Amino acid sequence: MNTIKRQTLTVLLALWSVTAWATLSEPDHVFYGTATFFSAPLENNVPITLVLNGDSEPLVTYLYGSDENLGGQYALRVPMGTLDPPLPGTARTGQSASIFIDGELAAEAMIGEPGVAVRLDIDPQILTGQPNFAITDVEQFEGNAGSLFMTFVVSISDTTDSDARVLWETMEGTATGGTSCSAGVDFVTSTGQASIAPGNLSTVINVPICGDTDQGEGNETLIVQLSNPGGANLLDDQALGTILDDDELPTLSVADVLVAEPGAGSTVVLITVSLSQSSESPVTLSYRTQNATALAGTDYLPVSGSAEIAAGQLEQTVAVTVLADNLSEANETFWLMLSNAVGAVIADDAALVTIIDPLFEPTVEQASQTVQGVDGVTGLLGPSAITESPDGRFVYVSGRSLDTVVTFSRAAPSSQLTFVSMIDNSVTGFADAALDGANDIVMSPDGLHVYVAALRENGVSAFARNAGTGELTHVASFRSTDPVAGLEGASSMAFSPDGAQLYVTGRQAGTVVVFNRDAASGALTFVEAETNGADDPTDPGGAVSGLAQASAVVVSPDGAQVYATGAFDNAVAVFNRVTDSGSADFGRLSFVEVHANESGGVIDLQSPSDLLVTPDGEHVYVTAEASNAVVLFDRAANGTLSFRGAIKSGDENVAGLLGAKALAIREDGSLLFAAGFADDTVTVFGRDTNAAAPEFGELRALQTLRDAEGAITNMGWPEAVMISHDGAYVFVVSNRDNAVVVLGTLVLFADGFED
């Protein structure tokens, strides 16, 4: 290229650059929100892409988890331009686009205005409207003769209205298949169809494996392959079955240990790893410590490495240093995990080390449990909420998966629940009850009536209650049809203290719905629906905000305010309530204010899921599921709120709170209980109740109870917590384990803290 041409090109490029900058410098349009893959969490670095319809290449890509500031959400920042047609790499308002997760279509979207952020939760399952199949890997010792069943669990992510079916067949891995157990055959080749009936979530596939005493085989594998699904998506189509060779190798196990926390400095605890029998050759293994409620670096020094049990020996020890601190606290625990054994089979891969503080008396321990299918209990599949009669004699639990209400009796002061009955639409007298997706259950303050919010049926059911037997009778159901409005996705309920009104959140509608209650019959009369984005001209409040995906509602003890959370707005909305029973507007609401995450100093309020007002009316606490936090607001005399702070998972002594889901507080306001849905925990907090102290209302973690740790069992996915009226027990609704776990033996402190 000659000099004149090169200079001319340089000038043209410079002019284009100036023009393009002046024309195209527009702020991005942003899509953000949660991203899941057929209801399963995404792994880091999974690509999320946006493609303009008509284009073949992505316009923008976000690698999931690459920006830790997003708190587990995604963000697609769409470059905007003003030229027509748009230059490559830019988009214009009004263009349609498709969003993909790892190449799978997850959402259809319309490009909005520059500088505007739009929340869009994405999942390919949203487009299909179907749940997805999954199948578990299995390990099974082969045995010495005959056949044993290797049992694979096939599950779906949600219940269906008709059978969900999938074909399956076995395939050889390193194991050899055959038509029957004979010499050289490791498993019986099989085929079939797995069917999951409506209302159920799983079924099993049994594959016969063949026992032998052949030496030197080692572990062998087979595969169960799924295909041709019906009624659900096939996301996980293959499971690995490992036949463990138990003919030669000894087994490894590790023992749990108790150790006293030293008064100062440190102490060493020795954890013993044992063989079932001595070996002619050395056995090696890897080990590492893992936090439970104890924190590495604070309560103990973490270790990892390898160990060897010499030939002819039966055990080896691993040393871990336990540290002293200046706190009087409940027992804390950590794990020693075993892996990568060579020369032995690991039979027990984890030891629980419990650090006992001699100065602390335990606050809470498991008292009893009630489990689906045990002692005649039915209808407790996927339990969602719980309520108790004022006399403490009966407990009622809603079951979201099977659309049920289960009644239990309780002979106080016992913690044990006894199954009484289960109702659903198939039971005589309840065919017309709105129970589809029974998500919440509450009792009127006078104990005469029970109410259920039906998430999928967009309705509320009223039941009269026999105080002597606990028996329920269907009074009426109220669905989101004229004149009732705003019950789409009915999710949470709260009574006014006088029992005159029932307030219901409509999750999909973004509403708080107001009903008057007839104290004699229990029937409800629709009053109004306060709707997100709408301004009710009949009340003094302005346009409502903060209620997108309304998730929880509560009424203040004085009845003057109603507070509701919006999970998609990351917000708490405040309403004034008309308390004059002689007024025609008695019980109606007017919007006052909203407190949203990252606005006005508020932080750690992502995806609020539950809230309560303290019995003294001084504070409001909110669980923030995506922030793994409990957020504290001070409540003024006029009911308005001011943000004080948050206590989060990982803070001092806070070992739970992942997926903070639900709250309960003692009537004296001294102890607060918070359920961590994602880590199967209930954390006990002491609350400062000294109104004259600057720390008034602040929380301090006293103890964290975790499923499958210590004596705690069947507490997977705790979705709701309730304190009994007598204050003796905490009831935990376990959604995954289909159970109600009862915690007891409370130690009370005058100010909510230990001495």
Steps between C-alpha positions, in 0.01 A plus 500: 500500500643837403534789745206706365257204528622417849455860620151517347395176673636626831294819475182307405545262792551788736186677372297176531628448854394851609160463329441153639588612853264793479223285354536172687592604855181371664476330841444125494162334534537232771323168561569346842354248745529139608614228262433129551514202265183292522476606868861397571764755613752607238869429536744787465612597147190362328440745209178704488461663159265746333444470126302755301233318302625464144866492606707185530761620748447618860490874554605471865616216727523471879687215669293405802673578829771717342377813681476428875330837553185364333429272796436188294292677234591564137518827302496548121606854411371569149692770308256748348531705183298761315599438137251336264588231410700444822873450482634153586522442873205727591126470539201734475194539717220269387718226351411145607763270641547149636695413814680165526655311792786285374332492158152412635224754433403647838302819423365727229546874559444842347783756509390798709621856542866591551597533865211282623551176697230231473476201732449176305534166684595235245483122480435276196232329708296821504455463123415131509267516798613150600712369788821312428616143564811420702661169596753436775832320486519192727770297669426145620721225644475189285458235773638149485223307321157533342368841401433829674310796365680819409226761545503817289265787592330676207345833603326802351540858618126562552178303509299448182131464414558177308755218503860601426665212313845417373655187345819357649757238416823375652832526316841355575772718641789296635252244641373212286128455446306180436151355485544341846760472775758247388877471486657821370175702518501805726141621448179397326432711192157659535262740331170655598291811547512718811169671577434771760132542585332841544583656835818295541858613449699178454509131420776237501675272252640173639789337313614153622875476563678167537706407803824307479820431691736562209822659617659805340199625303498850642200727472292468181242728342175479309282775352125560511397700193170693485321583175163593341360710786132591531352763730839640607826617344800267491776712649704228674485192277765272644607356836813310590471190716820392673526138617740510794735204525480383862696177463847610605523856622451603861271795578601838642303692759556807716355565845316810622681690775405733787758752617479768770582851385812616691470795736793666322739428216438173318471126538551212257230244425598164348251348255540125442471339156454123525513192275253214536794257469870530444636506147810337354582828325487864614167684479510867402227765510443873476335712768384858549304700754171673409298758690166410651408751773863547604708735287850418375753753626273609787398178676760261357794493259412338167706204382522291185739237380555127468544221751626143486406196705801274486472137394386291791368802696135585571485876553655844457419834664455848353579796728296823490563805718196645681514868599369686803289815469345746744139403427259290701324310223317187401677189373674553167590235247723430203560197278805293419433365149671191350549436128723335237564180692747256343504146635169526691134589450374807688195392700470818712646806331444771764558555872309772682719683749296680768665781695332529840515830686488402871356844586197475271170323555341386170214723386306268273498132412272270302206380709299296248416463133195410293569352156285414198424127489601436863242418772214535254585854386367579151472817292827652625679495164664837432367674816504879475357670812372434852259651754392412856174531692508755786476222761793314343299179461498487119747580223409538131746467210443589134647268236579677173600193299186295572259797556418390854435617854623261770369516858709389799417492869749589772467423871690791656756519646610215268670590172367194321243546224239229438340467157125569504387543140583621150269687264526566129247541218432125495366501857122530536401857580817656357457454124445873446777620731777706337804289593707475180849605609414547869779744583409662830270424792388730784252489785273780610603654835189357667592149381163444332612490137791384283588655164715363215659698214500294178790614283404319180124537540522877561274476801444487875297236685323551834441212742307489826681315780365272773702607805449163668596263221700730271275395210464746210186580298515684168320836525576661163779565251579830334678506166630784286179560308263795507448662746811353668819632338873460546523140628712375209772296668352532852807441711501646852241611757479703821214590735441835663541464880123528548432231239273736304706494179711247312778633276626283212789550258446418132843398375431519127259794538741708711227575754393514861133395505274607788209286625253567780435191712167398647601396854203264532515308171859563391386613155699773327383810316729664244587861587781609265830406337800729536680437171859564400523804273140611563376809685171446683315837479276406794782508758759767589799288393684533171579239237607169653854379436725221624252210459629325189476126582339579838636237738397573860271721708473588870286731715655704782396406857311831539317433170598839362723379213534217252841411357555289186805382306556490124754233406565640150513862620735406786282720715276546805181703447331684789122558519288684755190314618169655605452381861166670575248213510217751461636630172373381163868466404588279799796277406574670167860588410678801359856487367760695702853416387732236360850393602690337214842337485784738409273803541508743790783311667321163505724201422482119518126493419510281189193275454324560833299192597354554848464776759371566850436790735639450851243459780601838644436659158845661492666308216434317175719207392510369143661186357683571173533170318752605234706706747513218759408757761258623765442873451408728792278810474414735784128578516392854587186592698320575171594161357765618253824306481868591500772255400734401785711220354519132418649184645621256235628149451872506576477781753638430848357171630244491214545159340152475345265736308581382147175563314348671807135401473286543811487665843337453840543695825414424863216695655746674733708604197823355640569217256462496122519190281597518131479210253773461235328316214816444293720362780235313704549710814314680774703775664411619850559872559489687827336842463599796716175599673641789705315799354744741665806344336636613162510131398123465556363259240835372377555126459777270611530142380482251787473166325454344157324166459561315173329201345690170534737657752509372857150392605319708235326294230234553232546878492582533128376819330343668806226718350308624803558540875246552780538537876234325708264723698648371826848602380643154567558379144597610152328318213698478174326404174743292295402519133754253360476239774118521520512551874430727795800517733440625854782676685487551875681560830522877470731689738373857541709804576361825637639703212518228235875448548710271717672639804 
